[in-house]
Amino acid sequence: MREAAELRRIGGEAVSDIGLGSWAVRDPKSFVETLVKAFEMGINLVDTAEMYRTEPLVREAMEIYGSKEIFVTTKLYPWNVRHDCERALRRQVERLGKVPDLTLVHWPEDIATEVRELEKMVDKGLTRMIGVSNVTKEQLEVALHATKKHEIVAVQNKYSPTFTATEELFPTLEEKGIALQAHTPLDRGRALELDWVRRKAEELGAPPAAIVIAWLLSRSPVVIPIPKTERVEHLMELLEGTKIKL
């Protein structure tokens, strides 16, 4: 296992400084192998969703690794949260082989109703924590005021050097200790082409992907990048970014 860099926190629990996403997996076998390697290297955070249909791959990787002590985030369609949240989450538990550590409403529509439904699922033991994803500042405020018993512990939004609008949430997230799971952090490769990223990579002799990860981690202690990779070589580039201080 690599020496842990500075850990981040979700709901008061320590997690690795980066996690791995699982959207649009093209090679399931390679993805599982890479995920197992990530676990071995100290990454203990992985993201999935109803929409992704990758829960069985996450489960397989945990079984090969030999532990389910991995922090798993999942996301539910907003209409399932509103109309049949318990059934939707029971399907997730079955596919994952464990209760999700964190469940988010994916692209919320009626966010106040949706987070209240997720609160009920904590009481039923079908998720340990709750949060929201792809939200505006206004939606986040509504969600925070809507909860009655269980706090919003994480927001999952796109955040990258090429997409910085999410920074408007930072004051609220930092004040309340809410984690930001930064999805699409490399912006499908576009962030790697930025002039300053390429210059810094050349200066430090590091891969551009490592520079982007280092930049994200430097922006705020609440930021946890969750890039997706299906290659061990790319995984190692991402991990290199956790050792670079910008």
C-alpha positions as CSV (number, residue, x, y, z in Angstrom):
1,M,0.0,0.0,0.0
2,R,1.3,3.5,-0.8
3,E,1.9,5.9,2.0
4,A,-1.3,7.7,2.5
5,A,-1.3,11.3,1.5
6,E,-3.4,13.8,3.5
7,L,-6.7,12.1,4.0
8,R,-10.0,13.8,3.2
9,R,-13.3,13.4,5.1
10,I,-16.9,12.5,4.3
11,G,-19.3,12.7,7.1
12,G,-16.5,12.7,9.6
13,E,-15.0,9.5,8.2
14,A,-11.5,9.5,6.7
15,V,-11.3,8.5,3.0
16,S,-8.4,8.6,0.5
17,D,-7.6,11.9,-1.1
18,I,-8.9,10.7,-4.4
19,G,-11.5,8.1,-5.3
20,L,-12.3,6.4,-8.6
21,G,-15.4,6.9,-10.7
22,S,-17.1,4.2,-12.8
23,W,-19.1,6.0,-15.5
24,A,-18.9,4.7,-19.1
25,V,-16.8,1.6,-18.5
26,R,-15.7,0.2,-21.8
27,D,-13.6,-2.8,-20.7
28,P,-15.1,-4.3,-17.6
29,K,-12.2,-6.8,-17.0
30,S,-9.6,-4.0,-17.2
31,F,-11.7,-1.8,-15.0
32,V,-12.0,-4.4,-12.3
33,E,-8.2,-5.1,-12.4
34,T,-7.5,-1.4,-12.1
35,L,-9.9,-0.9,-9.3
36,V,-8.4,-3.8,-7.3
37,K,-4.9,-2.2,-7.9
38,A,-6.3,1.1,-6.6
39,F,-7.5,-0.6,-3.4
40,E,-4.1,-2.2,-3.0
41,M,-2.5,1.3,-3.4
42,G,-4.6,2.8,-0.7
43,I,-7.7,4.2,-2.5
44,N,-10.7,3.4,-0.4
45,L,-13.4,5.4,-2.2
46,V,-15.3,4.4,-5.3
47,D,-18.4,6.0,-7.0
48,T,-21.2,4.3,-8.9
49,A,-24.8,4.9,-9.8
50,E,-28.1,3.3,-11.0
51,M,-27.4,5.0,-14.3
52,Y,-23.9,3.5,-14.6
53,R,-24.9,-0.1,-14.0
54,T,-21.4,-0.8,-12.7
55,E,-22.3,-1.9,-9.2
56,P,-21.5,-5.6,-10.0
57,L,-18.0,-4.5,-11.1
58,V,-17.4,-2.6,-7.9
59,R,-18.6,-5.7,-6.0
60,E,-16.4,-8.0,-7.9
61,A,-13.3,-5.8,-7.3
62,M,-14.1,-5.7,-3.5
63,E,-14.4,-9.4,-3.5
64,I,-11.1,-9.9,-5.3
65,Y,-9.5,-7.4,-3.0
66,G,-10.9,-9.4,0.0
67,S,-12.6,-6.6,1.8
68,K,-15.8,-4.6,1.6
69,E,-14.3,-1.9,3.8
70,I,-14.4,0.4,0.9
71,F,-16.4,3.7,1.0
72,V,-18.9,3.3,-1.8
73,T,-21.0,6.2,-3.1
74,T,-24.0,5.5,-5.2
75,K,-26.6,7.7,-6.9
76,L,-30.3,7.1,-7.5
77,Y,-32.5,8.6,-10.3
78,P,-34.6,11.4,-8.8
79,W,-37.9,9.8,-9.8
80,N,-36.9,6.6,-8.0
81,V,-36.0,8.5,-4.9
82,R,-39.4,10.2,-4.9
83,H,-41.6,7.3,-5.7
84,D,-39.8,4.0,-4.7
85,C,-36.7,4.9,-2.9
86,E,-36.6,1.8,-0.7
87,R,-36.9,-0.6,-3.6
88,A,-34.3,1.3,-5.6
89,L,-31.8,1.1,-2.7
90,R,-32.5,-2.5,-1.9
91,R,-31.5,-3.2,-5.5
92,Q,-28.3,-1.3,-4.9
93,V,-27.5,-3.3,-1.8
94,E,-28.1,-6.5,-3.7
95,R,-25.8,-5.4,-6.6
96,L,-23.1,-4.1,-4.4
97,G,-23.2,-6.8,-1.8
98,K,-23.1,-4.2,0.9
99,V,-25.1,-1.2,2.2
100,P,-23.9,2.0,0.3
101,D,-21.9,4.3,2.6
102,L,-23.3,7.3,0.8
103,T,-26.3,7.7,-1.4
104,L,-26.9,10.8,-3.5
105,V,-29.9,12.0,-5.6
106,H,-28.6,12.0,-9.2
107,W,-29.6,15.2,-11.1
108,P,-32.3,16.3,-8.6
109,E,-35.7,17.6,-9.7
110,D,-37.6,18.2,-6.4
111,I,-34.6,18.3,-4.2
112,A,-36.4,19.0,-0.9
113,T,-38.6,16.0,-1.3
114,E,-35.8,13.8,-2.5
115,V,-33.4,14.5,0.4
116,R,-36.2,13.8,2.9
117,E,-36.9,10.5,1.2
118,L,-33.1,9.6,1.5
119,E,-33.3,10.5,5.2
120,K,-35.8,7.7,5.6
121,M,-33.4,5.3,4.0
122,V,-30.8,6.0,6.6
123,D,-33.3,5.1,9.3
124,K,-34.1,1.9,7.5
125,G,-30.4,0.9,7.3
126,L,-30.3,1.0,3.5
127,T,-27.6,3.7,3.4
128,R,-25.2,5.2,5.9
129,M,-25.1,8.8,4.7
130,I,-26.9,11.0,2.2
131,G,-26.0,13.8,-0.2
132,V,-26.8,15.4,-3.5
133,S,-25.2,15.7,-7.0
134,N,-25.1,18.1,-9.9
135,V,-26.6,21.0,-7.9
136,T,-26.5,24.7,-8.1
137,K,-25.9,26.9,-5.0
138,E,-29.6,27.5,-4.7
139,Q,-30.4,23.8,-4.8
140,L,-27.8,23.1,-2.2
141,E,-29.3,25.7,0.1
142,V,-32.8,24.1,-0.3
143,A,-31.4,20.7,0.4
144,L,-29.6,21.8,3.5
145,H,-32.8,23.4,4.9
146,A,-35.0,20.4,3.9
147,T,-33.2,17.8,6.0
148,K,-34.7,17.1,9.5
149,K,-32.6,14.4,11.0
150,H,-29.6,13.4,8.8
151,E,-27.2,16.0,7.4
152,I,-26.0,16.3,3.8
153,V,-22.4,15.1,4.0
154,A,-21.3,15.4,0.4
155,V,-22.0,17.1,-2.9
156,Q,-20.9,15.5,-6.2
157,N,-20.5,18.1,-9.0
158,K,-18.3,18.5,-12.0
159,Y,-15.1,20.3,-11.1
160,S,-12.0,20.8,-13.2
161,P,-9.5,23.5,-14.2
162,T,-11.7,23.8,-17.3
163,F,-15.0,24.0,-15.3
164,T,-14.7,26.1,-12.1
165,A,-18.3,27.2,-11.6
166,T,-18.6,24.8,-8.7
167,E,-16.3,27.0,-6.7
168,E,-19.3,29.1,-5.8
169,L,-20.3,26.3,-3.4
170,F,-16.9,26.3,-1.6
171,P,-17.9,28.8,1.2
172,T,-20.9,26.7,2.2
173,L,-19.1,23.4,1.8
174,E,-16.2,24.5,3.9
175,E,-18.3,26.2,6.6
176,K,-20.4,23.0,7.1
177,G,-17.7,20.4,6.5
178,I,-19.4,19.0,3.4
179,A,-17.2,17.0,1.0
180,L,-17.1,17.8,-2.7
181,Q,-16.6,14.7,-4.8
182,A,-15.3,16.3,-8.0
183,H,-16.5,14.3,-11.0
184,T,-15.1,14.6,-14.5
185,P,-11.9,16.2,-13.0
186,L,-9.9,15.8,-16.2
187,D,-12.9,17.0,-18.3
188,R,-12.4,14.1,-20.7
189,G,-8.9,15.1,-21.4
190,R,-9.5,18.8,-22.1
191,A,-7.9,19.8,-18.8
192,L,-4.7,18.0,-19.9
193,E,-4.3,20.4,-22.9
194,L,-4.3,23.6,-20.9
195,D,-1.1,25.6,-21.5
196,W,-0.3,26.0,-17.8
197,V,-0.9,22.3,-17.1
198,R,1.5,21.3,-19.9
199,R,4.1,23.8,-18.7
200,K,3.9,22.7,-15.1
201,A,4.0,19.0,-16.2
202,E,7.2,19.7,-18.1
203,E,8.7,21.8,-15.3
204,L,8.1,19.0,-12.7
205,G,8.6,16.1,-15.0
206,A,5.2,14.8,-14.2
207,P,2.2,13.6,-16.3
208,P,-0.4,16.3,-17.0
209,A,-3.0,14.2,-15.2
210,A,-1.0,14.4,-12.0
211,I,-0.8,18.2,-12.3
212,V,-4.6,18.4,-12.6
213,I,-5.1,16.2,-9.6
214,A,-2.6,18.2,-7.6
215,W,-4.4,21.4,-8.6
216,L,-7.8,20.1,-7.5
217,L,-6.5,18.9,-4.1
218,S,-4.9,22.4,-3.6
219,R,-8.1,24.3,-4.1
220,S,-9.9,23.3,-0.9
221,P,-9.6,20.6,1.8
222,V,-13.2,19.5,1.0
223,V,-12.3,18.6,-2.6
224,I,-12.0,14.9,-3.4
225,P,-11.4,14.2,-7.1
226,I,-13.0,11.0,-8.5
227,P,-11.5,10.4,-11.9
228,K,-12.4,7.2,-13.9
229,T,-9.7,5.0,-15.3
230,E,-9.5,1.5,-16.7
231,R,-5.7,1.4,-17.0
232,V,-3.2,0.8,-14.2
233,E,-0.8,3.1,-16.0
234,H,-3.2,5.9,-15.8
235,L,-4.0,5.1,-12.2
236,M,-0.4,5.5,-11.3
237,E,-0.3,9.0,-13.0
238,L,-3.3,10.0,-11.0
239,L,-1.7,8.8,-7.8
240,E,1.4,10.8,-8.6
241,G,-0.7,13.9,-8.4
242,T,-1.4,13.3,-4.7
243,K,2.3,13.7,-4.0
244,I,2.7,17.1,-5.8
245,K,2.1,20.3,-3.9
246,L,1.0,23.3,-6.0
